[in-house]
Amino acid sequence: MMNPTQQLITETSGMINVRGVNHYYEWIRHHQGENQPEITQKKSVMVFIHGWAGSTRYWRKTAQSLSDTYDCLLYDLRGFGRSKLPKNPLNLSYDLEEYAQDLKELLDALGIEKVYIHSHSMGASIGALFVTMYPERVEGAILTCNGIFEYNKRAFDAFHKFGGYVVKFRYPWFLKVPFADRLFMARFLHRPISKVERIAFLEDFILADYEAALGTIYTSVSQKAVTIMPQKFAEISVPTLLISGEKDIIIPAEMGRVAAELNQKIQYIEMEKTSHFPMLEDEENYLKNVRKFLER
């Protein structure tokens, strides 16, 4: 029997058409126990944006922890997770600004006026763009593992070529290879995470749409991104927390520091002994930093 003072976390999911693509989304909410008075004050909404070739799945633990204060909305970006692309071609590009517009249309469809942004990696680039494109829709932002990098044509060309091979040669049987999940995640982590989480990452990577995965490699790491992202960080007008992982080799902490220095609205935190997924590698301190920022 449930304790009358016990708090309940409810999770609901659905699909909604946004710009011709059925987008998967989840709500994670915290409710009073059944014998507690109804809560009359409506909670703010916090929307979570995942990174390249990921999905809502790795944000769930963070969202569950923050659902005592926020109604948490998680969704799969177009072409990733369960937001599958239709067979008919879309008149949409894979520019990150388009993904920011996807989010705006998603919020409109769900009747949500204003949100907190909580985003990661490529998703944090989308989050930063959303904040500057629709500042009136944002109360505050958390950008994790993001920053500003310099353009190097040779390095970028090599990255795109390697990324093309990685995206092309993905096979379901990878999941049956012993330690494949460990090998796949080794580059992204400094501290271990659970096997369930590692396998989920590998599954999401394998199932990501080819065109979306390849297209966002070219748009998120590009000369255009190098040109516009410093300006976008400088334009941010809402309170923003930028979190880097000290050991991150995907988006090194120095890139986060450079971005934060462009704008007094951005608070910068570098988490020790974490890499590209600090929210999973050191959940306790990640949440502590986020809550401290939000309480301000």
CORGITA-V564548 format. One record per run of one state. SS is the DSSP state (h for helix, s for strand, l for the rest). FROM is the first residue (numbers start at 1). TO is the last residue. If there is no record, write none. Layout:
[[SS;FROM;TO] [SS;FROM;TO]]
This chain:
[[l;1;7] [s;8;18] [l;19;20] [s;21;31] [l;32;43] [s;44;49] [l;50;55] [h;56;66] [l;67;69] [s;70;75] [l;76;95] [h;96;110] [l;111;114] [s;115;120] [l;121;121] [h;122;133] [l;134;134] [h;135;137] [s;138;144] [l;145;152] [h;153;168] [l;169;171] [h;172;176] [l;177;179] [h;180;188] [l;189;194] [h;195;207] [l;208;209] [h;210;220] [l;221;222] [h;223;235] [l;236;239] [s;240;245] [l;246;252] [h;253;260] [l;261;265] [s;266;271] [l;272;277] [h;278;281] [l;282;282] [h;283;295] [l;296;296]]
